């Protein structure tokens, strides 16, 4: 979905819109799933990266600008624990018990005037 909003800086508001968000690359060089006896499933993803392209525009009382942007996020690590209930009376469900995510580097390239 598009992101639209405004922020107050100094003497005025900055209105922004980020649209056309597309994930163009995902790399998962290290991913594993393991069973945790009595508690569920552990998902671990290491050293992942993600590239996103989008359009942006900003407007203030003094100027406006727009363009395209590429965001590259690397050194992403995710550990998630999923649990399943022990009740056999209904449909199987999975719930997220815990999740930890860290990212190392974020590179943002802004290109003005679409």
MOPAC internal coordinates of N, CA, C and O (Angstrom, degrees):
PM7 1SCF
backbone

  N    0.0000 0     0.00 0     0.00 0    0    0    0
  C    1.4606 1     0.00 0     0.00 0    1    0    0
  C    1.5274 1   111.26 1     0.00 0    2    1    0
  O    1.2310 1   121.19 1   -23.49 1    3    2    1
  N    1.3126 1   115.33 1   156.51 1    3    2    1
  C    1.4659 1   121.22 1   177.75 1    5    3    2
  C    1.5298 1   110.01 1   -72.35 1    6    5    3
  O    1.2310 1   121.09 1   -27.02 1    7    6    5
  N    1.3235 1   115.52 1   152.98 1    7    6    5
  C    1.4637 1   121.59 1   176.47 1    9    7    6
  C    1.5168 1   108.23 1  -113.86 1   10    9    7
  O    1.2310 1   119.92 1   -58.28 1   11   10    9
  N    1.3201 1   117.76 1   121.72 1   11   10    9
  C    1.4530 1   122.76 1  -178.93 1   13   11   10
  C    1.5179 1   108.42 1  -133.13 1   14   13   11
  O    1.2310 1   121.03 1   -38.46 1   15   14   13
  N    1.3318 1   115.64 1   141.54 1   15   14   13
  C    1.4542 1   118.23 1   178.15 1   17   15   14
  C    1.5079 1   111.54 1   179.65 1   18   17   15
  O    1.2310 1   121.01 1    13.37 1   19   18   17
  N    1.3239 1   115.67 1  -166.63 1   19   18   17
  C    1.4550 1   121.26 1   177.49 1   21   19   18
  C    1.5225 1   109.41 1  -149.39 1   22   21   19
  O    1.2310 1   121.57 1   -28.87 1   23   22   21
  N    1.2986 1   114.59 1   151.13 1   23   22   21
  C    1.4627 1   122.40 1   177.96 1   25   23   22
  C    1.5156 1   108.22 1  -131.66 1   26   25   23
  O    1.2310 1   120.49 1   -33.36 1   27   26   25
  N    1.3149 1   116.67 1   146.64 1   27   26   25
  C    1.4632 1   121.11 1   178.83 1   29   27   26
  C    1.5283 1   108.63 1   -96.39 1   30   29   27
  O    1.2310 1   121.25 1   -56.31 1   31   30   29
  N    1.3350 1   115.21 1   123.69 1   31   30   29
  C    1.4599 1   121.90 1   177.51 1   33   31   30
  C    1.5217 1   108.54 1  -128.82 1   34   33   31
  O    1.2310 1   120.30 1   -58.10 1   35   34   33
  N    1.3146 1   117.02 1   121.90 1   35   34   33
  C    1.4631 1   120.96 1   174.78 1   37   35   34
  C    1.5141 1   113.08 1    53.93 1   38   37   35
  O    1.2310 1   120.76 1    68.49 1   39   38   37
  N    1.3353 1   116.16 1  -111.51 1   39   38   37
  C    1.4610 1   121.69 1  -174.20 1   41   39   38
  C    1.5223 1   114.95 1   -92.11 1   42   41   39
  O    1.2310 1   119.46 1  -179.75 1   43   42   41
  N    1.3194 1   118.64 1     0.25 1   43   42   41
  C    1.4586 1   117.43 1  -177.25 1   45   43   42
  C    1.5103 1   113.70 1  -162.07 1   46   45   43
  O    1.2310 1   121.69 1     0.46 1   47   46   45
  N    1.3271 1   114.37 1  -179.54 1   47   46   45
  C    1.4520 1   121.80 1   178.98 1   49   47   46
  C    1.5185 1   110.52 1   -97.32 1   50   49   47
  O    1.2310 1   120.86 1   -32.43 1   51   50   49
  N    1.3197 1   115.96 1   147.57 1   51   50   49
  C    1.4551 1   122.94 1   172.27 1   53   51   50
  C    1.5152 1   106.41 1  -113.48 1   54   53   51
  O    1.2310 1   120.65 1   -62.03 1   55   54   53
  N    1.3373 1   116.37 1   117.97 1   55   54   53
  C    1.4621 1   121.26 1   175.84 1   57   55   54
  C    1.5159 1   107.82 1   -95.47 1   58   57   55
  O    1.2310 1   120.61 1   -42.15 1   59   58   57
  N    1.3364 1   116.44 1   137.85 1   59   58   57
  C    1.4584 1   119.70 1  -178.27 1   61   59   58
  C    1.5246 1   110.89 1  -136.09 1   62   61   59
  O    1.2310 1   121.53 1   -23.61 1   63   62   61
  N    1.3171 1   114.68 1   156.39 1   63   62   61
  C    1.4576 1   121.99 1   175.01 1   65   63   62
  C    1.5248 1   107.32 1  -145.32 1   66   65   63
  O    1.2310 1   120.93 1   -52.47 1   67   66   65
  N    1.3150 1   115.83 1   127.53 1   67   66   65
  C    1.4625 1   122.57 1   174.82 1   69   67   66
  C    1.5142 1   105.92 1  -117.75 1   70   69   67
  O    1.2310 1   120.60 1   -58.20 1   71   70   69
  N    1.3484 1   116.46 1   121.80 1   71   70   69
  C    1.4668 1   120.03 1  -174.84 1   73   71   70
  C    1.5233 1   110.31 1  -137.54 1   74   73   71
  O    1.2310 1   121.14 1    -7.49 1   75   74   73
  N    1.3178 1   115.42 1   172.51 1   75   74   73
  C    1.4604 1   121.10 1   178.07 1   77   75   74
  C    1.5157 1   112.05 1    59.84 1   78   77   75
  O    1.2310 1   120.45 1  -139.97 1   79   78   77
  N    1.3122 1   116.75 1    40.03 1   79   78   77
  C    1.4685 1   121.16 1  -177.54 1   81   79   78
  C    1.5326 1   108.84 1   -74.43 1   82   81   79
  O    1.2310 1   121.25 1   -59.31 1   83   82   81
  N    1.3542 1   115.21 1   120.69 1   83   82   81
  C    1.4647 1   121.12 1  -179.35 1   85   83   82
  C    1.5195 1   110.12 1  -132.14 1   86   85   83
  O    1.2310 1   120.89 1   -52.71 1   87   86   85
  N    1.3286 1   115.90 1   127.29 1   87   86   85
  C    1.4598 1   120.35 1   172.81 1   89   87   86
  C    1.5232 1   106.24 1   -80.20 1   90   89   87
  O    1.2310 1   120.50 1   -61.73 1   91   90   89
  N    1.3303 1   116.64 1   118.27 1   91   90   89
  C    1.4679 1   120.34 1  -175.52 1   93   91   90
  C    1.5196 1   113.62 1  -102.73 1   94   93   91
  O    1.2310 1   120.05 1   163.10 1   95   94   93
  N    1.3317 1   117.51 1   -16.90 1   95   94   93
  C    1.4689 1   120.01 1   178.37 1   97   95   94
  C    1.5166 1   110.29 1  -156.58 1   98   97   95
  O    1.2310 1   121.09 1   -40.01 1   99   98   97
  N    1.3246 1   115.52 1   139.99 1   99   98   97
  C    1.4586 1   122.62 1   174.31 1  101   99   98
  C    1.5235 1   106.96 1  -137.31 1  102  101   99
  O    1.2310 1   120.57 1   -50.63 1  103  102  101
  N    1.3180 1   116.52 1   129.37 1  103  102  101
  C    1.4624 1   121.09 1   176.55 1  105  103  102
  C    1.5187 1   108.87 1  -123.77 1  106  105  103
  O    1.2310 1   121.06 1   -51.99 1  107  106  105
  N    1.3255 1   115.57 1   128.01 1  107  106  105
  C    1.4651 1   122.58 1   178.81 1  109  107  106
  C    1.5279 1   108.31 1  -123.34 1  110  109  107
  O    1.2310 1   119.45 1  -104.94 1  111  110  109
  N    1.3321 1   118.66 1    75.06 1  111  110  109
  C    1.4653 1   120.13 1  -175.07 1  113  111  110
  C    1.5257 1   113.84 1   -67.99 1  114  113  111
  O    1.2310 1   120.23 1   157.24 1  115  114  113
  N    1.3163 1   117.17 1   -22.76 1  115  114  113
  C    1.4539 1   120.49 1  -179.20 1  117  115  114
  C    1.5227 1   108.98 1  -138.69 1  118  117  115
  O    1.2310 1   120.70 1   -73.88 1  119  118  117
  N    1.3365 1   116.26 1   106.12 1  119  118  117
  C    1.4642 1   120.69 1   178.63 1  121  119  118
  C    1.5221 1   108.63 1  -138.27 1  122  121  119
  O    1.2310 1   120.88 1   -40.54 1  123  122  121
  N    1.3253 1   115.93 1   139.46 1  123  122  121
  C    1.4627 1   119.22 1   179.00 1  125  123  122
  C    1.5236 1   110.33 1  -146.16 1  126  125  123
  O    1.2310 1   121.53 1   -26.80 1  127  126  125
  N    1.3147 1   114.67 1   153.20 1  127  126  125
  C    1.4627 1   122.76 1   175.12 1  129  127  126
  C    1.5198 1   106.68 1  -127.73 1  130  129  127
  O    1.2310 1   120.42 1   -48.75 1  131  130  129
  N    1.3268 1   116.81 1   131.25 1  131  130  129
  C    1.4583 1   120.15 1   178.64 1  133  131  130
  C    1.5211 1   109.67 1  -137.34 1  134  133  131
  O    1.2310 1   121.24 1   -28.30 1  135  134  133
  N    1.3111 1   115.23 1   151.70 1  135  134  133
  C    1.4650 1   121.64 1   177.68 1  137  135  134
  C    1.5173 1   109.94 1   -85.82 1  138  137  135
  O    1.2310 1   120.34 1   -42.41 1  139  138  137
  N    1.3044 1   116.96 1   137.59 1  139  138  137
  C    1.4568 1   123.66 1   175.13 1  141  139  138
  C    1.5226 1   107.13 1  -110.78 1  142  141  139
  O    1.2310 1   119.67 1   -77.87 1  143  142  141
  N    1.3232 1   118.23 1   102.13 1  143  142  141
  C    1.4670 1   120.88 1  -175.59 1  145  143  142
  C    1.5250 1   112.24 1   -52.70 1  146  145  143
  O    1.2310 1   121.30 1   -53.34 1  147  146  145
  N    1.3118 1   115.12 1   126.66 1  147  146  145
  C    1.4509 1   121.42 1   177.15 1  149  147  146
  C    1.5150 1   115.10 1    82.34 1  150  149  147
  O    1.2310 1   119.67 1   173.80 1  151  150  149
  N    1.3459 1   118.23 1    -6.20 1  151  150  149
  C    1.4588 1   117.23 1  -178.02 1  153  151  150
  C    1.5199 1   114.19 1  -131.86 1  154  153  151
  O    1.2310 1   118.34 1   150.76 1  155  154  153
  N    1.3180 1   120.77 1   -29.24 1  155  154  153
  C    1.4560 1   119.56 1   178.29 1  157  155  154
  C    1.5091 1   114.59 1   146.81 1  158  157  155
  O    1.2310 1   121.09 1    43.53 1  159  158  157
  N    1.3241 1   115.53 1  -136.47 1  159  158  157
  C    1.4550 1   122.86 1  -173.09 1  161  159  158
  C    1.5314 1   108.56 1  -129.21 1  162  161  159
  O    1.2310 1   120.74 1   -41.43 1  163  162  161
  N    1.3235 1   116.20 1   138.57 1  163  162  161
  C    1.4615 1   121.64 1   176.32 1  165  163  162
  C    1.5241 1   108.55 1  -110.47 1  166  165  163
  O    1.2310 1   120.78 1   -53.07 1  167  166  165
  N    1.3253 1   116.11 1   126.93 1  167  166  165
  C    1.4611 1   123.31 1   175.88 1  169  167  166
  C    1.5209 1   107.13 1  -110.99 1  170  169  167
  O    1.2310 1   120.63 1   -54.65 1  171  170  169
  N    1.3365 1   116.40 1   125.35 1  171  170  169
  C    1.4608 1   120.78 1   179.03 1  173  171  170
  C    1.5228 1   109.35 1  -127.12 1  174  173  171
  O    1.2310 1   120.86 1   -51.95 1  175  174  173
  N    1.3260 1   115.96 1   128.05 1  175  174  173
  C    1.4615 1   122.21 1   177.61 1  177  175  174
  C    1.5252 1   106.40 1  -124.39 1  178  177  175
  O    1.2310 1   120.79 1   -51.76 1  179  178  177
  N    1.3333 1   116.10 1   128.24 1  179  178  177
  C    1.4551 1   119.99 1  -177.59 1  181  179  178
  C    1.5152 1   112.78 1  -124.63 1  182  181  179
  O    1.2310 1   120.87 1   -36.30 1  183  182  181
  N    1.3000 1   115.94 1   143.70 1  183  182  181
  C    1.4588 1   124.60 1   175.90 1  185  183  182
  C    1.5322 1   113.25 1    53.18 1  186  185  183
  O    1.2310 1   120.39 1  -139.64 1  187  186  185
  N    1.3076 1   116.87 1    40.36 1  187  186  185
  C    1.4687 1   122.06 1   179.81 1  189  187  186
  C    1.5286 1   109.92 1   -81.05 1  190  189  187
  O    1.2310 1   121.33 1   -16.84 1  191  190  189
  N    1.3310 1   115.06 1   163.16 1  191  190  189
  C    1.4671 1   119.72 1   175.10 1  193  191  190
  C    1.5180 1   109.35 1  -143.18 1  194  193  191
  O    1.2310 1   121.43 1   -20.49 1  195  194  193
  N    1.3249 1   114.87 1   159.51 1  195  194  193
  C    1.4544 1   122.02 1  -173.89 1  197  195  194
  C    1.5234 1   108.21 1  -147.99 1  198  197  195
  O    1.2310 1   120.23 1   -44.83 1  199  198  197
  N    1.3435 1   117.17 1   135.17 1  199  198  197
  C    1.4556 1   121.84 1   175.48 1  201  199  198
  C    1.5176 1   108.81 1  -120.76 1  202  201  199
  O    1.2310 1   120.65 1   -47.59 1  203  202  201
  N    1.3493 1   116.36 1   132.41 1  203  202  201
  C    1.4608 1   122.86 1  -176.83 1  205  203  202
  C    1.5266 1   108.44 1  -128.46 1  206  205  203
  O    1.2310 1   120.47 1   -46.98 1  207  206  205
  N    1.3327 1   116.71 1   133.02 1  207  206  205
  C    1.4671 1   122.24 1   172.90 1  209  207  206
  C    1.5203 1   108.82 1  -109.47 1  210  209  207
  O    1.2310 1   120.36 1   -32.35 1  211  210  209
  N    1.3418 1   116.91 1   147.65 1  211  210  209
  C    1.4615 1   120.52 1  -178.90 1  213  211  210
  C    1.5191 1   110.19 1  -160.04 1  214  213  211
  O    1.2310 1   121.18 1   -15.87 1  215  214  213
  N    1.3268 1   115.35 1   164.13 1  215  214  213
  C    1.4650 1   122.56 1   170.59 1  217  215  214
  C    1.5158 1   108.20 1  -103.45 1  218  217  215
  O    1.2310 1   120.43 1   -28.72 1  219  218  217
  N    1.3321 1   116.79 1   151.28 1  219  218  217
  C    1.4568 1   120.80 1   179.64 1  221  219  218
  C    1.5252 1   110.26 1  -142.99 1  222  221  219
  O    1.2310 1   121.50 1   -25.94 1  223  222  221
  N    1.3095 1   114.73 1   154.06 1  223  222  221
  C    1.4628 1   119.73 1   169.45 1  225  223  222
  C    1.5200 1   108.66 1  -150.99 1  226  225  223
  O    1.2310 1   121.50 1   -33.92 1  227  226  225
  N    1.3351 1   114.73 1   146.08 1  227  226  225
  C    1.4540 1   121.54 1   177.48 1  229  227  226
  C    1.5184 1   108.60 1  -131.24 1  230  229  227
  O    1.2310 1   121.15 1   -26.09 1  231  230  229
  N    1.3323 1   115.40 1   153.91 1  231  230  229
  C    1.4569 1   121.07 1  -179.67 1  233  231  230
  C    1.5319 1   108.02 1  -146.26 1  234  233  231
  O    1.2310 1   121.43 1   -47.65 1  235  234  233
  N    1.3123 1   114.86 1   132.35 1  235  234  233
  C    1.4564 1   121.47 1   172.88 1  237  235  234
  C    1.5242 1   107.39 1  -126.65 1  238  237  235
  O    1.2310 1   119.89 1    -0.31 1  239  238  237
  N    1.3317 1   117.81 1   179.69 1  239  238  237
  C    1.4617 1   120.44 1   177.75 1  241  239  238
  C    1.5269 1   110.76 1   -68.15 1  242  241  239
  O    1.2310 1   120.14 1   162.46 1  243  242  241
  N    1.3504 1   117.34 1   -17.54 1  243  242  241
  C    1.4456 1   121.19 1  -175.00 1  245  243  242
  C    1.5356 1   114.12 1  -103.18 1  246  245  243
  O    1.2310 1   119.54 1   148.24 1  247  246  245
  N    1.3255 1   118.48 1   -31.76 1  247  246  245
  C    1.4576 1   121.04 1  -177.29 1  249  247  246
  C    1.5287 1   110.98 1  -156.17 1  250  249  247
  O    1.2310 1   121.70 1   -11.44 1  251  250  249
  N    1.3327 1   114.36 1   168.56 1  251  250  249
  C    1.4527 1   120.69 1   172.68 1  253  251  250
  C    1.5328 1   107.38 1  -140.71 1  254  253  251
  O    1.2310 1   120.70 1   -27.61 1  255  254  253
  N    1.3231 1   116.26 1   152.39 1  255  254  253
  C    1.4604 1   121.28 1  -179.71 1  257  255  254
  C    1.5225 1   108.15 1  -153.47 1  258  257  255
  O    1.2310 1   120.94 1   -21.39 1  259  258  257
  N    1.3207 1   115.80 1   158.61 1  259  258  257
  C    1.4618 1   120.93 1   178.38 1  261  259  258
  C    1.5128 1   108.75 1  -153.34 1  262  261  259
  O    1.2310 1   120.93 1   -13.60 1  263  262  261
  N    1.3148 1   115.82 1   166.40 1  263  262  261
  C    1.4518 1   119.95 1   179.30 1  265  263  262
  C    1.5119 1   112.23 1   172.90 1  266  265  263
  O    1.2310 1   121.55 1    18.20 1  267  266  265
  N    1.3182 1   114.64 1  -161.80 1  267  266  265
  C    1.4670 1   122.36 1   177.93 1  269  267  266
  C    1.5190 1   108.09 1  -116.12 1  270  269  267
  O    1.2310 1   120.93 1   -21.12 1  271  270  269
  N    1.3158 1   115.83 1   158.88 1  271  270  269
  C    1.4521 1   120.91 1  -179.67 1  273  271  270
  C    1.5163 1   109.94 1  -144.33 1  274  273  271
  O    1.2310 1   120.97 1   -33.53 1  275  274  273
  N    1.3310 1   115.74 1   146.47 1  275  274  273
  C    1.4601 1   122.49 1   172.45 1  277  275  274
  C    1.5191 1   107.32 1  -122.75 1  278  277  275
  O    1.2310 1   120.84 1   -51.03 1  279  278  277
  N    1.3272 1   116.01 1   128.97 1  279  278  277
  C    1.4610 1   122.11 1   178.12 1  281  279  278
  C    1.5227 1   107.79 1  -117.80 1  282  281  279
  O    1.2310 1   121.04 1   -54.15 1  283  282  281
  N    1.3324 1   115.62 1   125.85 1  283  282  281
  C    1.4666 1   120.76 1   177.45 1  285  283  282
  C    1.5262 1   107.80 1  -117.80 1  286  285  283
  O    1.2310 1   120.76 1   -59.70 1  287  286  285
  N    1.3258 1   116.14 1   120.30 1  287  286  285
  C    1.4603 1   122.77 1   179.90 1  289  287  286
  C    1.5193 1   107.11 1  -111.22 1  290  289  287
  O    1.2310 1   120.29 1   -54.35 1  291  290  289
  N    1.3366 1   117.05 1   125.65 1  291  290  289
  C    1.4714 1   119.75 1  -178.18 1  293  291  290
  C    1.5257 1   110.74 1  -131.39 1  294  293  291
  O    1.2310 1   121.56 1    -8.12 1  295  294  293
  N    1.3086 1   114.63 1   171.88 1  295  294  293
  C    1.4680 1   122.73 1  -177.09 1  297  295  294
  C    1.5254 1   110.53 1    57.30 1  298  297  295
  O    1.2310 1   121.20 1  -133.09 1  299  298  297
  N    1.3359 1   115.32 1    46.91 1  299  298  297
  C    1.4637 1   121.59 1  -179.86 1  301  299  298
  C    1.5368 1   108.75 1   -91.82 1  302  301  299
  O    1.2310 1   120.90 1   -49.41 1  303  302  301
  N    1.3178 1   115.89 1   130.59 1  303  302  301
  C    1.4592 1   122.23 1   178.56 1  305  303  302
  C    1.5225 1   108.40 1  -125.83 1  306  305  303
  O    1.2310 1   120.63 1   -49.24 1  307  306  305
  N    1.3319 1   116.39 1   130.76 1  307  306  305
  C    1.4658 1   122.39 1  -178.74 1  309  307  306
  C    1.5182 1   108.59 1  -131.35 1  310  309  307
  O    1.2310 1   120.63 1   -48.39 1  311  310  309
  N    1.3156 1   116.40 1   131.61 1  311  310  309
  C    1.4603 1   121.83 1   170.55 1  313  311  310
  C    1.5217 1   107.15 1  -128.19 1  314  313  311
  O    1.2310 1   120.61 1   -56.39 1  315  314  313
  N    1.3293 1   116.43 1   123.61 1  315  314  313
  C    1.4610 1   121.25 1  -179.36 1  317  315  314
  C    1.5213 1   109.50 1  -130.05 1  318  317  315
  O    1.2310 1   120.93 1   -40.48 1  319  318  317
  N    1.3183 1   115.83 1   139.52 1  319  318  317
  C    1.4597 1   122.41 1   175.12 1  321  319  318
  C    1.5230 1   107.50 1  -112.25 1  322  321  319
  O    1.2310 1   120.61 1   -57.65 1  323  322  321
  N    1.3158 1   116.44 1   122.35 1  323  322  321
  C    1.4633 1   123.19 1   178.99 1  325  323  322
  C    1.5205 1   108.30 1  -110.65 1  326  325  323
  O    1.2310 1   120.24 1   -41.96 1  327  326  325
  N    1.3230 1   117.14 1   138.04 1  327  326  325
  C    1.4668 1   120.23 1   178.78 1  329  327  326
  C    1.5201 1   110.12 1  -121.55 1  330  329  327
  O    1.2310 1   121.81 1   -27.05 1  331  330  329
  N    1.3068 1   114.13 1   152.95 1  331  330  329
  C    1.4666 1   121.08 1   176.11 1  333  331  330
  C    1.5259 1   107.77 1  -120.55 1  334  333  331
  O    1.2310 1   120.15 1   -43.31 1  335  334  333
  N    1.3192 1   117.32 1   136.69 1  335  334  333
  C    1.4709 1   118.93 1  -179.78 1  337  335  334
  C    1.5234 1   110.91 1   -67.58 1  338  337  335
  O    1.2310 1   121.13 1   -25.27 1  339  338  337
  N    1.3364 1   115.44 1   154.73 1  339  338  337
  C    1.4701 1   120.90 1  -179.94 1  341  339  338
  C    1.5274 1   112.68 1   -90.11 1  342  341  339
  O    1.2310 1   120.44 1  -178.78 1  343  342  341
  N    1.3180 1   116.76 1     1.22 1  343  342  341
  C    1.4633 1   121.59 1  -178.88 1  345  343  342
  C    1.5329 1   109.26 1   -80.18 1  346  345  343
  O    1.2310 1   119.97 1   -59.13 1  347  346  345
  N    1.3235 1   117.66 1   120.87 1  347  346  345
  C    1.4658 1   122.19 1  -178.58 1  349  347  346
  C    1.5213 1   112.90 1   -94.98 1  350  349  347
  O    1.2310 1   119.59 1  -166.30 1  351  350  349
  N    1.3301 1   118.38 1    13.70 1  351  350  349
  C    1.4606 1   120.35 1  -175.19 1  353  351  350
  C    1.5247 1   113.69 1   -87.38 1  354  353  351
  O    1.2310 1   119.59 1   161.75 1  355  354  353
  N    1.3052 1   118.38 1   -18.25 1  355  354  353
  C    1.4654 1   121.08 1  -176.88 1  357  355  354
  C    1.5200 1   111.50 1  -128.47 1  358  357  355
  O    1.2310 1   120.68 1     7.53 1  359  358  357
  N    1.3186 1   116.31 1  -172.47 1  359  358  357
  C    1.4611 1   119.39 1   179.06 1  361  359  358
  C    1.5306 1   110.85 1   -66.94 1  362  361  359
  O    1.2310 1   120.70 1   -27.71 1  363  362  361
  N    1.3175 1   116.26 1   152.29 1  363  362  361
  C    1.4523 1   121.40 1   179.45 1  365  363  362
  C    1.5240 1   109.91 1   -67.81 1  366  365  363
  O    1.2310 1   120.79 1   -44.74 1  367  366  365
  N    1.2996 1   116.09 1   135.26 1  367  366  365
  C    1.4571 1   120.73 1   177.09 1  369  367  366
  C    1.5246 1   109.10 1  -132.24 1  370  369  367
  O    1.2310 1   121.09 1   -23.17 1  371  370  369
  N    1.3077 1   115.51 1   156.83 1  371  370  369
  C    1.4621 1   121.90 1   178.44 1  373  371  370
  C    1.5203 1   107.77 1  -126.49 1  374  373  371
  O    1.2310 1   120.72 1   -44.53 1  375  374  373
  N    1.3373 1   116.23 1   135.47 1  375  374  373
  C    1.4587 1   119.37 1   176.92 1  377  375  374
  C    1.5280 1   109.29 1  -125.50 1  378  377  375
  O    1.2310 1   121.33 1   -30.64 1  379  378  377
  N    1.3214 1   115.06 1   149.36 1  379  378  377
  C    1.4534 1   121.90 1   178.48 1  381  379  378
  C    1.5226 1   108.52 1   -83.51 1  382  381  379
  O    1.2310 1   120.51 1   -65.09 1  383  382  381
  N    1.3245 1   116.63 1   114.91 1  383  382  381
  C    1.4630 1   121.77 1  -178.55 1  385  383  382
  C    1.5266 1   111.01 1   -85.89 1  386  385  383
  O    1.2310 1   120.64 1   137.45 1  387  386  385
  N    1.3330 1   116.38 1   -42.55 1  387  386  385
  C    1.4609 1   119.94 1   177.08 1  389  387  386
  C    1.5229 1   109.53 1  -153.89 1  390  389  387
  O    1.2310 1   121.36 1   -24.63 1  391  390  389
  N    1.3252 1   115.00 1   155.37 1  391  390  389
  C    1.4592 1   120.40 1   179.34 1  393  391  390
  C    1.5185 1   108.36 1  -151.66 1  394  393  391
  O    1.2310 1   120.76 1   -47.26 1  395  394  393
  N    1.3149 1   116.16 1   132.74 1  395  394  393
  C    1.4684 1   121.67 1   177.26 1  397  395  394
  C    1.5237 1   107.70 1  -132.56 1  398  397  395
  O    1.2310 1   120.81 1   -51.83 1  399  398  397
  N    1.3288 1   116.05 1   128.17 1  399  398  397
  C    1.4568 1   122.15 1  -178.92 1  401  399  398
  C    1.5192 1   109.49 1  -132.21 1  402  401  399
  O    1.2310 1   120.57 1   -44.64 1  403  402  401
  N    1.3261 1   116.51 1   135.36 1  403  402  401
  C    1.4615 1   121.41 1   172.79 1  405  403  402
  C    1.5232 1   108.47 1  -133.79 1  406  405  403
  O    1.2310 1   120.92 1   -29.56 1  407  406  405
  N    1.3221 1   115.84 1   150.44 1  407  406  405
  C    1.4652 1   120.08 1   174.45 1  409  407  406
  C    1.5132 1   108.14 1  -131.32 1  410  409  407
  O    1.2310 1   120.86 1   -34.93 1  411  410  409
  N    1.3182 1   115.96 1   145.07 1  411  410  409
  C    1.4500 1   120.34 1  -175.50 1  413  411  410
  C    1.5108 1   113.86 1   -95.36 1  414  413  411
  O    1.2310 1   119.75 1   131.15 1  415  414  413
  N    1.3291 1   118.09 1   -48.85 1  415  414  413
  C    1.4566 1   122.06 1  -174.63 1  417  415  414
  C    1.5209 1   111.03 1  -129.99 1  418  417  415
  O    1.2310 1   121.25 1   -39.91 1  419  418  417
  N    1.3345 1   115.21 1   140.09 1  419  418  417
  C    1.4643 1   121.26 1   173.42 1  421  419  418
  C    1.5252 1   106.92 1  -130.48 1  422  421  419
  O    1.2310 1   120.84 1   -57.93 1  423  422  421
  N    1.3387 1   116.01 1   122.07 1  423  422  421
  C    1.4614 1   122.17 1   179.90 1  425  423  422
  C    1.5271 1   107.66 1  -114.89 1  426  425  423
  O    1.2310 1   120.20 1   -58.25 1  427  426  425
  N    1.3383 1   117.23 1   121.75 1  427  426  425
  C    1.4607 1   121.97 1  -178.47 1  429  427  426
  C    1.5163 1   108.95 1  -117.33 1  430  429  427
  O    1.2310 1   120.86 1   -55.09 1  431  430  429
  N    1.3384 1   115.96 1   124.91 1  431  430  429
  C    1.4635 1   121.37 1   175.87 1  433  431  430
  C    1.5215 1   108.11 1  -114.55 1  434  433  431
  O    1.2310 1   120.64 1   -57.25 1  435  434  433
  N    1.3361 1   116.38 1   122.75 1  435  434  433
  C    1.4536 1   122.34 1   178.52 1  437  435  434
  C    1.5238 1   109.27 1  -107.83 1  438  437  435
  O    1.2310 1   120.65 1   -49.32 1  439  438  437
  N    1.3181 1   116.37 1   130.68 1  439  438  437
  C    1.4474 1   122.78 1   175.05 1  441  439  438
  C    1.5230 1   108.21 1  -119.04 1  442  441  439
  O    1.2310 1   120.06 1   -61.33 1  443  442  441
  N    1.3250 1   117.49 1   118.67 1  443  442  441
  C    1.4563 1   120.91 1  -177.69 1  445  443  442
  C    1.5030 1   112.60 1   -80.04 1  446  445  443
  O    1.2310 1   120.69 1   -17.26 1  447  446  445
  N    1.3174 1   116.28 1   162.74 1  447  446  445
  C    1.4695 1   124.88 1   177.17 1  449  447  446
  C    1.5210 1   112.12 1    53.14 1  450  449  447
  O    1.2310 1   121.54 1   -91.32 1  451  450  449
  N    1.3294 1   114.66 1    88.68 1  451  450  449
  C    1.4724 1   122.04 1  -179.15 1  453  451  450
  C    1.4887 1   111.89 1   -47.26 1  454  453  451
  O    1.2310 1   120.10 1   180.00 1  455  454  453

